[in-house]
């Protein structure tokens, strides 16, 4: 059964890799890139918020730093792949610098503290880099969508694979222990600060790589745009809609989020923000486990119903032809 799942996943990735050679519409490839970007962001946030229980509202800082560093290095003539890696590493350095002070805060105070740090960085970048980050003419002439598609596809596969390995490792179990009860985890010898810093570093690294990919993909944008709070809120929304602390939850949440966002933007315009806000509140109140939780409940109900029906068939009374009496089989 496990081999069948692995083969199915490999075949699915192979199909995704072949799509740019088959699909000629750039609009569809751009939509898939957007889906990959949001899967990376949601899965990255889930490592800290879902597995470790630290709800960050400042991940836009890591995303923006990745975009800023990569764009600056690339425009100055550095190769794109080292520039992308540098964006992720700078995000990790910043995360570790703020990590120890930020983790002194608990619960909602931690969330507000991370949001404040991200906003300070956003305002600073807006003042230092007020210009538009536009690609030179020669890069615009040679711009191709396929390399960007494969970059995001590769990052998506890597971040999901790392999340799977992490959740099934001793380190991942330690993170989940911290999420469930930090004091109890400490009493069992699990260093809460250590596991939270590791989770923050991994989460920031992949969020920074997503920002680096964003800088490589977009032709022009304001540097401050990559630090906007909406990136943090989108990550939070996707993970809670899909299901926190799961592998498939962020993937399902990201796909749902992108499809719904595109549909609503085309039909209701700016009002889509209100709809997503209401949807997020409803999910938190009535479906705290997200879509994954709802599916498991439906699946469990179907299994119980099928077992109940099977039991009724077994216990159905039948007429004994020898004496004309009812007999149970």
N, C-alpha and C positions, 0 to 999 in steps of 0.2 A: 504493500500500500504506500509506504514511504517513497519507494523508488518511482512509483507511478506519479506521485505528487512532484517529485524532482524533475522527472521527464516532462510533465505538463508545464511546469514553470519555465524550463529551458526552452521548450517549443514556443511558449508565449513570448518570451524575450526575443527569440529569433524572428518571430513574426513582426514584432515591433521594430526590430532592426532593419527589416526588409521594406517597411512601409514607405520611406522616402524614395525608394526606387520604383514604387508602384503608384503612389499618389502624386499627382502633378500639381495639385492645388496647394499653394503656399498657406492659404487660410487654415486648412486642416492641419498641416504640419505645425503652424503657429499655435493652434489650439492644443495640440498634443504637448508641445513644449511648455505651455502654460500649466497643463495638468501635471507634467513631470516636476516643474518648479514648485508647485504647491504640495506635491507629495513629499518632496525633499524637505520643505519647510515644516510640514505637519509632523513627519517622522522625526525630524531633528528636535522639535519642541517636545514631542512625546517622551524622548529619552529623559529629559529633566522634569517635565510637568506630569507625565503619565506614570513613568516607572519610579521616579524618586519623590513625586508629590510636591515639587516646588513650582508653584504657578508663577511663571515669569511673564511680565508685561513689557519687558525691555529687549526682547530678541531682535527687534528692528535695529538695535545698535550693532549687533553682530552682522546682520544682513547688510547694513549700510557700510560698515567697515570693509567687508569683503568686496563690495562693489567699488568703493572709493580707492582702495589699495590697488586692485586689479586694473581699474581704468587708468589710474595715474601711471603705473608701471608700463602698461601696454602702450599708452600714448607716447611714452618716452623711449620706445623701441625695444623693450624687454619681450622675450618670447611669451606667448599667451599662456602656455601650460604652467611654467614657473610663476607667472603673475597670478594665476588662479590659485595655486597652492599657497602663495604668499598671502593672499586675501584671507584664506582660511586660518592660517597660522597667526596673523595679526588679530583676528577675532578671538582666538584662543588666549593670546597674551592679555588682551583687554578683559576677557571674562575672568581669568585667574586673578588679575589685579583687583577687580571689584568683588570677586567671589567671597573671600573671607569676611570683609566688612558687611556685605549684603546678607550673608547667611546668619549674621547675628540677629537679623530681623526674622520674625515668625509670621506665618499665615498671610493675612491681608497686608501687613506692614511690609513683608518681603515683596509682594506684588507691586505695591505703591512705590517702594524704593527703587525697584528695577525700572519702573515706568519713568520715574523722575530722572534717573541716570541716562536713560535713552533720550529723553527730551532735552537734557542739557547738552548731550553730544549732538543732537539734531540741530539745535540753535547754533552751536559752535561751528559746525560744518557749514551751515547756511551763511554765516558771516565770513568764514575764511574762504569758502568756494561758492560765491554767489552766481557764478557763470554756468552756462549749459555745457554738459560733457558731451560734445559732438565729435563724431569720428571724422578724421581727415578725408579729403576727397578721394585719395588713392585707396583707402580702406573701404569707402562706400562703393567704389567701382568693383572691387574684388569681393564684396560681401556675398556670402553663400549661406543658405539656411541649413543645409545638411550637417555641416560640422557642429552647429549649435544644437541641433536635434540630438546627435549622438553624444554630445557632452552631457546634456541633461538626462538622457536615457542611462548613460553610464553612472552618473551620480545617483540617480534614483535606485538603480540596482545595488550600488555599494551601500547606501545609507539603510535600505531595507534589510540587506544581508547583515550589516553590522548590528542593527537593532535586534534581529533574530538571534544572532550569536550571543549578544549581550544578555538578553532576557533568559537565555538558557545556560548562563554561566554563573559561577560563584559570585562574581562582581555584581551581576544583575540581581541575584537573590538578595545581596546586601542592600542594593538600592531600594528594592521593594520592601525590605524590612524597615528601612528608614521611612519610607512612605507610610507604612501601616502604623508604626508607633516608634518614634525616634528614641524615646527614653528606654523602651524595652530593648531596642536594637543595641543601644549603648551598653546596657547591662549584660548583653550576650557577647560583648567584645567587638561589635561592629562599629567602626568609627563613622559617625554620621557626617562630620565635616569632610572627611576624606572622600566618602562615596558621593556626597553632594558636589564637591569640587570636580571629581572625575566626570560625573554626569554633566555638569555645566560645561566642562572643557570639550567633551565629545559633541554635545549639543551645539555649542558655539562654533566648533570647527565646521560641521556640516552646514549650519546656517550661513556661516561666512562663505563657504564654497558656493552655496546657492546664490548669494549676492555677487560673487565673482562671475558665475555663469550669467547672471542678469546683466552685468557690465559688459560681458562679451557679446551678449545677444542684442541688446538695445542699441539703436543707432544714435539716439540723443535723449538726454533727460537731465534734469537738474540734480546735482549731487545730493541735495537735501531730500529729494524725493525718496531715495532708498532708505532714509532714516525715519520716514513717516510712521506714526503710531499704527496705521492701518495694517502694516505688515505683522506686527505683534498680535493685533486683535484677530486678523485672519487666521493665523496659526492656531490660536486658542479656539476659535469657532470651529475650524475644520476637525480638530482632534476631539472636541466634545460632541460634535455631531456624529462622527464616526465611532468613537469609543476610546476612552483614555486607557493607557496601560495595555494596549493590544498591538499586534503587528498589522492586522488588516484594518483596524479602525481608522488610523490617519489616511490610509490609501483610499478607503471608501469615502471618508469625509472630504478629502481633497477632490475626488472625482465629482461627488455630489455638489460641492461648493462651486467648482468651475462651471459645471453644466448649468446649475441654477442661476449663477451670476450672469452668465452670457445670455440666458433666456430672459431674465428679469431686466437686464440693462437694455435689451432690444425692445422690451414691451412696456416697462414702466419707468425707465430712465433712472434718475437719481433716487427715486423712491425705493430702489432695491436695498439701500442701506437700512431703511426702516424695517423692511420685511425680514432681512437677515437678523436684525436686532431682536425682533419679536420671536423669530424662529429659535435663536440661541437661548432666550429666556425660557421658552416652552420646553426645549430639550433638557435644559438643566433642571427644571421643575418636575417634569413628568417622565423624562427618559434619561436619567443620569448616566446610564451605561451606554448611551448612543445607539446608533443603528445596529451595531454588533449585538448589543444586549437585547434589542427588540427581536432580531433574527433568531437568537438562541432561545428566547421565550416561545416564539412561534414554532421553531423546530421541536422544542420539548413538548409543546401542546400536541403537535402532529404525531409525535412518537407515542405519547400517552394515549391518544385517541385510537391509534392503530392497534396498540396492545389491548385496549379495552374492547375494541370490536373483535379482535382475534379471540379474546376470552369468551365473549358472548357466543361466537360461532362454536366454540368447543363445548360450551355448556348448554347448547340448544337441545331441548327435549325432543326425542324421537320416539315413534311408536314401535314397540316390540311386536313383530309380526307373529310371534309364537303364542303370546297370550293376550295381545291387544292392549297392553299397558304401556304407559310412557316410560322411557328409559333414557337416562343421560349418558352420553359418550364423551 
